[in-house]
Every structure is written in structure tokens, then in C-alpha cells.
């Protein structure tokens, strides 16, 4: 059975949300567009040649990233990525997953690169490492190669569920339900509630 992953979405950019629903696709960003200032940074052995640094840079520039999560209802993720619980979470399965490189993020610090050990996946390996402070995201990255500038930076997906934030406006929820039901008939709608979060501090 295909893995279901989750995309936390703010409704502030409503045009992008409508594009997601109507075209069944998620945007894949450049690593420089992501919110972690350490994104794409690595460290290397002494006397690392400039030509190799340039090669790694080119590899990173050739990749687009769609960030998803294994967490389907996370308090911090709602706050950081879904407009303070006023947005939604879309549960998706990747269409034709073999087309993409997909990695679970490793939360053990930045990657060390040694001269003589570069390979075709070095850029992906660098972009699959983050500091442990991001561990709560349980992030999965889908990589889209941009060998040809004409290729669109999206991944195609199937929709499984839509979860509404506990602070979403009622009119937004109603509109989304009606829009989705016009196009799809097998998506599960879920209402998140503050009561679902474990507030015990034991």
C-alpha cells in the first residue's frame, strides 16, 4: 500500500491552494526558498578543491524539493506552516513514486564531504540532513531534478484526506469542502480539535 504523507498548508496564498486541488500537484521549491537558514550547508575536509565545491553547488541548483511530513496532526507544524491552525493539512500519496528521489530527513547535523567520495547523489545527501532541532517535523523530501528549465517544478499526487485547522473560518471550510467534492468523491474530511492534542506535561 502506498505511503500517505502530509502537507501543512496556509490558505493565505489561496491561488496556490486552488492550483493544488485542481491540478493534483504540489510545488517543489529551490533549497534557497526553504525556511531553514542552514539549508544546503555542509562541511568538508581541509584543502577541498574549488572545482568540487562548484560541482556540489551545481548539483544543489539542479534540484527542487517538495517537503512533506509523516506527522498528520502536529501542534507545532500547524502553528508554523498552516497559519496558526487556520489552514489545512492535505494527506497525499505520490503518483508514480519511482519518478522521484524520496528521502526521510536525517536529523544528525550537517553532512561532512570528503574529497574522493563525491557521487551523483551528494547534493541529495546534503539536502537530506538537518539539525536535530527540526526533528519534530518528521520530514520526507521528494526531489525533482531540473535538468531542463522547461520542466515544471511540481510533483503529482493523489489526495487521501483534508484536515481542517481548529481555527479555520467556517466559510473557508465550507468553500473547500464544496470545491473538493465537485472534483473528487473519495477524500476523507477531518476536523482537527484542540482537544486532540496531549496537553499533559508528565
Backbone as numpy.savetxt, mean C-alpha at the origin, in Angstrom:
# Nx Ny Nz CAx CAy CAz Cx Cy Cz
-6.66 -20.34 -2.05 -7.51 -19.14 -2.05 -6.63 -17.90 -2.05
-7.02 -16.91 -2.85 -6.23 -15.68 -2.95 -6.23 -14.92 -1.62
-5.11 -14.27 -1.32 -4.97 -13.50 -0.09 -5.73 -12.18 -0.21
-6.47 -11.83 0.84 -7.13 -10.53 0.89 -6.25 -9.56 1.66
-5.99 -8.41 1.05 -5.21 -7.35 1.66 -6.06 -6.09 1.74
-5.59 -5.09 2.49 -6.45 -3.97 2.81 -5.78 -2.63 2.48
-6.61 -1.73 1.92 -6.15 -0.39 1.57 -6.97 0.63 2.36
-6.31 1.38 3.22 -6.96 2.44 3.99 -7.00 3.69 3.12
-8.19 4.28 3.00 -8.38 5.36 2.03 -9.10 6.55 2.66
-8.55 7.74 2.43 -9.26 8.97 2.76 -10.19 9.32 1.60
-11.32 9.91 1.92 -12.26 10.33 0.89 -12.05 11.79 0.48
-10.99 12.43 0.98 -10.74 13.83 0.62 -10.46 13.96 -0.87
-9.73 12.98 -1.42 -9.51 12.95 -2.87 -10.57 12.04 -3.48
-11.78 12.58 -3.60 -12.91 11.73 -4.00 -12.77 11.24 -5.44
-12.13 12.04 -6.27 -11.92 11.64 -7.66 -11.10 10.36 -7.72
-10.07 10.26 -6.89 -9.24 9.05 -6.88 -10.04 7.86 -6.38
-10.90 8.08 -5.37 -11.72 6.99 -4.87 -12.65 6.46 -5.96
-13.29 7.37 -6.69 -14.20 6.95 -7.77 -13.43 6.18 -8.84
-12.20 6.62 -9.13 -11.37 5.90 -10.10 -11.11 4.47 -9.63
-10.83 4.31 -8.34 -10.60 2.97 -7.78 -11.81 2.08 -8.02
-12.99 2.60 -7.70 -14.21 1.80 -7.80 -14.57 1.51 -9.25
-14.51 2.50 -10.10 -14.97 2.32 -11.48 -13.99 1.51 -12.33
-12.69 1.63 -12.02 -11.69 0.96 -12.86 -11.02 -0.23 -12.19
-11.43 -0.55 -10.98 -10.90 -1.71 -10.25 -9.37 -1.70 -10.21
-8.81 -0.57 -9.77 -7.37 -0.46 -9.76 -6.91 0.42 -8.60
-5.69 0.19 -8.16 -5.08 0.99 -7.10 -3.81 1.64 -7.63
-3.59 2.85 -7.23 -2.44 3.63 -7.68 -1.15 3.09 -7.07
-0.11 3.04 -7.86 1.23 2.66 -7.39 2.12 3.90 -7.47
2.65 4.32 -6.33 3.38 5.59 -6.22 4.89 5.39 -6.39
5.57 6.47 -6.70 7.02 6.48 -6.62 7.42 6.41 -5.15
8.58 5.83 -4.87 8.99 5.70 -3.47 9.18 7.07 -2.82
9.50 8.09 -3.62 9.67 9.44 -3.08 8.35 10.10 -2.71
7.22 9.51 -3.12 5.90 10.05 -2.77 5.37 9.48 -1.47
6.03 8.47 -0.92 5.55 7.81 0.29 5.90 8.63 1.52
5.26 8.32 2.65 5.34 9.21 3.81 6.51 8.97 4.75
7.29 7.92 4.51 8.44 7.62 5.36 9.67 8.35 4.81
10.26 9.29 5.55 11.41 10.03 5.04 12.64 9.16 4.83
12.65 7.95 5.40 13.77 7.02 5.22 13.57 6.10 4.03
12.49 6.30 3.30 12.15 5.42 2.17 13.27 5.39 1.14
13.70 4.19 0.79 14.70 4.03 -0.26 16.13 4.22 0.19
16.33 4.57 1.46 17.69 4.77 1.97 18.29 3.43 2.38
19.55 3.25 2.15 20.26 2.04 2.53 21.66 2.44 2.98
22.41 1.52 3.53 23.80 1.83 3.82 24.68 0.77 3.16
25.93 1.10 2.93 26.79 0.23 2.14 28.18 0.14 2.74
28.94 -0.80 2.23 30.31 -0.99 2.69 31.19 0.18 2.24
32.34 0.39 2.89 33.23 1.50 2.49 33.69 1.36 1.04
34.01 2.49 0.45 34.54 2.53 -0.92 33.56 1.95 -1.95
32.28 2.12 -1.68 31.24 1.63 -2.60 31.25 2.52 -3.84
31.41 1.93 -4.98 31.61 2.72 -6.20 30.37 3.51 -6.61
30.63 4.70 -7.14 29.54 5.60 -7.57 28.69 4.94 -8.66
29.31 4.19 -9.56 28.57 3.55 -10.64 27.53 2.57 -10.09
27.84 1.94 -8.95 26.89 1.01 -8.34 25.76 1.77 -7.65
26.09 2.90 -7.03 25.04 3.73 -6.42 24.08 4.24 -7.49
24.64 4.62 -8.63 23.80 5.08 -9.74 22.89 3.96 -10.25
23.42 2.75 -10.28 22.64 1.60 -10.74 21.47 1.31 -9.79
21.73 1.42 -8.50 20.67 1.22 -7.51 19.62 2.32 -7.63
20.07 3.55 -7.79 19.14 4.67 -7.94 18.24 4.46 -9.16
18.82 4.04 -10.26 18.04 3.77 -11.48 17.01 2.67 -11.23
17.42 1.65 -10.50 16.49 0.56 -10.18 15.32 1.03 -9.35
15.58 1.89 -8.37 14.49 2.42 -7.53 13.57 3.32 -8.34
14.14 4.11 -9.23 13.33 5.00 -10.06 12.43 4.23 -11.02
12.80 3.00 -11.32 12.03 2.18 -12.27 10.88 1.45 -11.61
10.70 1.65 -10.31 9.66 0.91 -9.58 8.57 1.86 -9.09
7.33 1.38 -9.13 6.21 2.04 -8.47 5.68 1.08 -7.41
5.12 1.63 -6.34 4.75 0.84 -5.17 3.29 1.06 -4.81
2.56 -0.04 -4.67 1.21 0.01 -4.09 1.31 -0.60 -2.69
1.03 0.22 -1.69 1.13 -0.22 -0.30 -0.21 -0.73 0.20
-0.21 -1.96 0.68 -1.41 -2.58 1.26 -1.06 -3.06 2.66
-2.05 -3.59 3.36 -1.81 -4.04 4.73 -2.53 -5.36 4.99
-1.96 -6.14 5.89 -2.64 -7.35 6.37 -3.63 -7.03 7.48
-3.56 -5.79 7.99 -4.43 -5.35 9.08 -5.76 -4.85 8.53
-6.84 -5.48 8.91 -8.13 -5.10 8.34 -8.91 -4.10 9.19
-8.45 -3.77 10.38 -9.18 -2.81 11.21 -8.25 -2.31 12.32
-7.26 -1.49 11.95 -6.23 -1.05 12.88 -6.45 0.40 13.27
-6.46 0.67 14.56 -6.77 2.01 15.07 -5.83 3.08 14.52
-4.53 2.82 14.54 -3.56 3.80 14.05 -3.66 3.98 12.54
-3.88 2.89 11.81 -3.99 2.98 10.36 -5.20 3.82 9.97
-6.31 3.64 10.68 -7.49 4.47 10.44 -7.12 5.94 10.61
-6.40 6.24 11.69 -6.07 7.63 12.00 -5.11 8.23 10.99
-4.12 7.45 10.55 -3.06 7.98 9.69 -3.42 8.03 8.21
-4.21 7.05 7.75 -4.41 6.90 6.31 -5.87 7.04 5.86
-6.80 7.01 6.78 -8.21 7.08 6.41 -8.89 8.26 7.06
-8.18 9.39 7.08 -8.76 10.67 7.51 -9.40 10.59 8.89
-8.65 10.03 9.84 -9.15 10.01 11.21 -10.47 9.29 11.36
-10.60 8.12 10.70 -11.80 7.27 10.77 -12.98 7.81 9.96
-12.73 8.83 9.14 -13.81 9.35 8.29 -13.75 8.77 6.88
-12.79 7.89 6.64 -12.64 7.25 5.33 -13.13 5.82 5.33
-12.49 5.00 4.51 -12.91 3.61 4.36 -11.68 2.70 4.24
-11.92 1.41 4.38 -10.93 0.39 4.06 -11.51 -0.47 2.96
-10.74 -0.69 1.91 -11.16 -1.60 0.85 -10.37 -2.89 0.96
-11.06 -4.01 1.10 -10.42 -5.32 1.07 -10.32 -5.77 -0.38
-9.12 -6.14 -0.82 -8.91 -6.47 -2.22 -8.10 -7.76 -2.36
-8.26 -8.36 -3.52 -7.38 -9.44 -3.96 -6.75 -9.01 -5.28
-5.48 -9.29 -5.45 -4.75 -8.83 -6.63 -5.13 -9.67 -7.84
-5.50 -8.98 -8.91 -5.80 -9.66 -10.16 -4.48 -10.01 -10.86
-4.37 -11.24 -11.32 -3.15 -11.72 -11.98 -1.90 -11.41 -11.13
-1.83 -11.98 -9.92 -0.72 -11.66 -9.01 0.66 -12.01 -9.55
0.73 -12.95 -10.47 2.04 -13.33 -11.03 2.67 -12.22 -11.87
1.89 -11.20 -12.20 2.43 -10.08 -12.98 3.32 -9.17 -12.14
3.21 -9.28 -10.81 3.85 -8.32 -9.93 4.81 -9.00 -8.95
5.77 -8.23 -8.52 6.60 -8.62 -7.38 5.86 -8.16 -6.13
5.67 -9.07 -5.16 4.92 -8.73 -3.95 5.73 -9.17 -2.74
6.00 -8.24 -1.83 6.82 -8.54 -0.66 6.17 -8.05 0.62
6.26 -8.85 1.67 5.97 -8.38 3.01 7.13 -7.49 3.43
6.82 -6.36 4.06 7.88 -5.48 4.55 8.60 -6.17 5.72
9.93 -6.05 5.73 10.75 -6.55 6.82 11.09 -5.36 7.72
10.71 -5.46 9.00 10.90 -4.34 9.92 12.13 -4.59 10.80
13.29 -4.56 10.18 14.52 -4.81 10.94 15.61 -3.80 10.60
15.21 -2.62 10.19 16.17 -1.59 9.85 16.49 -1.57 8.37
17.30 -0.60 7.97 17.62 -0.41 6.57 18.59 -1.48 6.08
18.55 -1.74 4.79 19.35 -2.81 4.22 20.79 -2.36 3.99
21.72 -3.27 4.29 23.14 -3.04 3.99 23.47 -3.68 2.64
24.12 -2.92 1.77 24.49 -3.41 0.44 26.01 -3.59 0.38
26.42 -4.76 -0.06 27.85 -5.04 -0.21 28.21 -5.10 -1.69
29.34 -4.47 -2.01 29.79 -4.50 -3.39 30.04 -5.95 -3.81
29.60 -6.27 -5.02 29.74 -7.64 -5.50 28.52 -8.50 -5.25
27.55 -7.96 -4.48 26.35 -8.73 -4.17 25.09 -8.07 -4.72
25.24 -7.14 -5.64 24.07 -6.54 -6.29 23.44 -7.54 -7.23
22.12 -7.48 -7.34 21.40 -8.34 -8.28 20.19 -7.58 -8.82
19.41 -8.23 -9.64 18.26 -7.57 -10.27 17.20 -7.15 -9.26
17.24 -7.74 -8.07 16.21 -7.43 -7.07 16.72 -6.52 -5.96
17.91 -5.97 -6.12 18.47 -5.13 -5.05 17.57 -3.94 -4.72
17.05 -3.26 -5.73 16.18 -2.11 -5.48 14.91 -2.52 -4.74
14.32 -3.65 -5.14 13.13 -4.16 -4.46 13.46 -4.52 -3.01
14.61 -5.12 -2.78 15.01 -5.49 -1.42 15.18 -4.26 -0.54
15.77 -3.19 -1.10 15.92 -1.94 -0.34 14.55 -1.36 0.02
13.63 -1.40 -0.94 12.30 -0.83 -0.73 11.36 -1.77 0.01
11.88 -2.89 0.48 11.09 -3.84 1.26 11.55 -3.89 2.72
12.35 -2.89 3.11 12.84 -2.81 4.49 12.43 -1.47 5.10
12.01 -1.53 6.38 11.67 -0.31 7.10 12.11 -0.44 8.55
12.10 0.68 9.24 12.44 0.68 10.66 11.30 0.03 11.46
11.64 -0.48 12.63 10.68 -1.24 13.43 9.50 -0.39 13.90
9.66 0.93 13.93 8.58 1.81 14.38 7.35 1.74 13.47
7.52 1.22 12.24 6.41 1.09 11.30 5.76 -0.30 11.36
6.17 -1.13 12.28 5.75 -2.53 12.28 4.24 -2.70 12.40
3.58 -1.77 13.07 2.14 -1.89 13.28 1.36 -1.92 11.96
1.96 -1.44 10.87 1.25 -1.38 9.59 1.10 -2.75 8.93
1.98 -3.69 9.27 1.96 -5.01 8.62 1.80 -4.86 7.11
2.72 -4.08 6.55 2.59 -3.67 5.15 3.03 -4.75 4.17
2.30 -4.84 3.09 2.65 -5.67 1.94 2.78 -4.73 0.75
3.90 -4.84 0.02 4.11 -3.96 -1.12 4.02 -4.74 -2.42
3.28 -4.13 -3.35 3.18 -4.67 -4.71 3.96 -3.73 -5.61
4.94 -4.26 -6.32 5.83 -3.45 -7.15 5.43 -3.52 -8.62
5.36 -2.36 -9.24 5.06 -2.24 -10.67 6.31 -1.69 -11.34
6.85 -2.41 -12.31 8.02 -1.93 -13.03 7.59 -0.93 -14.09
8.37 0.14 -14.20 8.07 1.21 -15.15 9.13 1.27 -16.25
9.40 0.13 -16.85 10.40 0.09 -17.93 10.00 0.98 -19.11
8.68 1.08 -19.31 8.17 1.89 -20.39 7.34 3.03 -19.80
7.69 4.27 -20.10 6.95 5.41 -19.53 5.45 5.39 -19.83
5.07 4.69 -20.90 3.66 4.67 -21.27 2.82 3.75 -20.38
3.48 2.87 -19.61 2.74 1.96 -18.74 2.07 2.74 -17.62
0.84 2.38 -17.30 0.09 3.08 -16.26 0.50 2.56 -14.87
0.68 3.46 -13.90 1.14 3.06 -12.57 0.00 2.57 -11.67
-0.62 1.48 -12.04 -1.73 0.93 -11.27 -1.59 -0.58 -11.17
-2.23 -1.17 -10.16 -2.41 -2.62 -10.12 -3.91 -2.90 -10.18
-4.27 -3.93 -10.88 -5.68 -4.32 -11.01 -6.07 -5.24 -9.86
-7.26 -5.03 -9.33 -7.70 -5.78 -8.15 -9.15 -6.22 -8.27
-9.50 -7.21 -7.46 -10.89 -7.59 -7.23 -11.28 -7.05 -5.86
-12.50 -6.54 -5.73 -12.96 -6.04 -4.44 -13.64 -7.14 -3.64
-13.32 -7.19 -2.37 -13.90 -8.18 -1.46 -14.83 -7.52 -0.45
-14.39 -6.39 0.10 -15.17 -5.73 1.15 -14.88 -4.24 1.20
-15.81 -3.52 1.79 -15.61 -2.11 2.10 -16.03 -1.89 3.55
-15.09 -1.37 4.36 -15.37 -1.07 5.76 -15.45 0.44 5.92
-16.53 0.90 6.53 -16.76 2.33 6.72 -16.21 2.76 8.09
-15.47 3.87 8.12 -14.94 4.38 9.37 -16.05 4.78 10.32
-15.74 4.75 11.61 -16.77 5.03 12.61 -17.15 6.52 12.65
-16.40 7.38 11.94 -16.73 8.80 11.88 -17.15 9.25 10.48
-17.39 8.32 9.59 -17.74 8.70 8.22 -19.10 9.41 8.21
-19.24 10.37 7.33 -20.52 11.04 7.19 -21.54 10.08 6.61
-22.75 10.16 7.12 -23.80 9.23 6.67 -24.06 9.38 5.18
-24.03 10.61 4.68 -24.29 10.82 3.26 -23.17 10.23 2.40
-21.94 10.24 2.91 -20.83 9.61 2.18 -21.00 8.10 2.14
-21.37 7.53 3.26 -21.59 6.07 3.31 -22.71 5.67 2.35
-23.80 6.40 2.36 -24.93 6.07 1.49 -24.53 6.16 0.02
-23.81 7.23 -0.33 -23.38 7.40 -1.72 -22.46 6.25 -2.15
-21.52 5.89 -1.30 -20.58 4.82 -1.64 -21.31 3.49 -1.81
-22.22 3.19 -0.91 -22.99 1.95 -1.04 -23.74 1.91 -2.37
-24.40 3.01 -2.70 -25.18 3.04 -3.94 -24.29 2.94 -5.17
-23.16 3.64 -5.14 -22.22 3.59 -6.27 -21.68 2.18 -6.47
-21.26 1.56 -5.40 -20.68 0.22 -5.49 -21.72 -0.80 -5.93
-22.92 -0.69 -5.40 -23.96 -1.66 -5.74 -24.41 -1.54 -7.20
-24.21 -0.37 -7.81 -24.52 -0.23 -9.23 -23.59 -1.06 -10.11
-22.37 -1.28 -9.62 -21.35 -1.93 -10.44 -21.04 -3.36 -9.99
-21.22 -3.64 -8.70 -20.86 -4.96 -8.14 -22.00 -5.48 -7.28
-22.07 -6.78 -7.16 -23.16 -7.35 -6.37 -22.69 -8.34 -5.31
-21.38 -8.43 -5.10 -20.90 -9.43 -4.15 -19.85 -8.87 -3.19
-19.95 -7.59 -2.90 -19.00 -6.96 -1.98 -19.64 -6.85 -0.60
-18.88 -7.24 0.42 -19.37 -7.16 1.79 -19.18 -5.74 2.34
-20.23 -5.18 2.93 -20.15 -3.88 3.58 -20.05 -4.09 5.09
-19.10 -3.38 5.71 -18.85 -3.53 7.14 -18.81 -2.14 7.77
-19.39 -2.01 8.94 -19.31 -0.75 9.68 -18.36 -0.90 10.85
-17.28 -0.13 10.82 -16.34 -0.14 11.94 -16.97 0.60 13.11
-16.62 0.17 14.30 -17.15 0.81 15.50 -16.03 0.96 16.51
-16.02 2.04 17.24 -15.01 2.25 18.27 -15.07 1.13 19.30
-16.23 0.49 19.41 -16.38 -0.59 20.39 -15.60 -1.83 19.98
-15.19 -1.91 18.71 -14.46 -3.09 18.24 -12.99 -3.04 18.66
-12.49 -1.87 19.02 -11.08 -1.75 19.38 -10.87 -2.13 20.85
-9.80 -2.84 21.11 -9.48 -3.29 22.45 -8.86 -2.12 23.21
-9.60 -1.55 24.15 -9.09 -0.38 24.87 -8.47 -0.76 26.22
-8.41 -2.05 26.52 -7.77 -2.47 27.77 -6.27 -2.23 27.70
-5.68 -1.83 28.78 -4.25 -1.54 28.85 -3.52 -2.58 29.68
-4.03 -3.78 29.72 -3.40 -4.84 30.52 -2.17 -5.38 29.80
